[in-house]
Amino acid sequence: MRWHHMLALLSIAVVPVTVAVATFVTALRGRVPLWASLAVALTGLCLSFLFTTMLAIRCSESYDVVSAAARLLTSAERETLRGQEFLCPNVYRFERDGKPTCLVSDGDGGAFVGCG
């Protein structure tokens, strides 16, 4: 298992629990009834779990694409490599022989060249 996959798995476990504890403590300090504090903590746990899972998978795949770029692209092509999204892009555009093309995650720890 690559180190960035381990970080992703760790964040999926740690972030939701931290959010749940923080929302529970904050709700209790605000003099909210116990049932409401538990409801807020459970909602925070579920939402942060979903968000963290999606983001961890996306960022891990993005790192895979960047790692594969060193093997699949020439140095001139790597200079034109640009991510298409703001946060953890999975599609990177570059120029090959003067034509724009893509480097895309294959979903299995690597990448392939092509926009389709």
C-alpha positions, 0 to 999 in steps of 0.5 A: 500500500502506498503511503498516500493511500494510508494517509487517505484511510487514516483521514477517513477514520480520524476526521469524522470522529473529531468532527463528531466530538467537536460538535457534541462538545460545542452543542453541550456548551451551548446548553442544548439538550442531550438528545439534540447534542447527539443528533448534531454529533451524529449528523456531523459524523455522517456528513464529514465521513462522506465528504472526507471519503470522497476527498481522500479517494479523489486526492489519492487518485490525483497523486497517482496521476502525478506520479505516473506522469513521470513515467508516461510523459517526456520532460517537454510534455510535463512542462505543459501539464496542468490540472483541470480542477481546483482541488485534487484534479484527476484529469491533467491536460498537456500538449503532445506533438502540438495537440492538447491531450489528457492524462487521466486516472485509471482508478487502479493506482496509475494513469493513461494518456487520452481524454476518453 
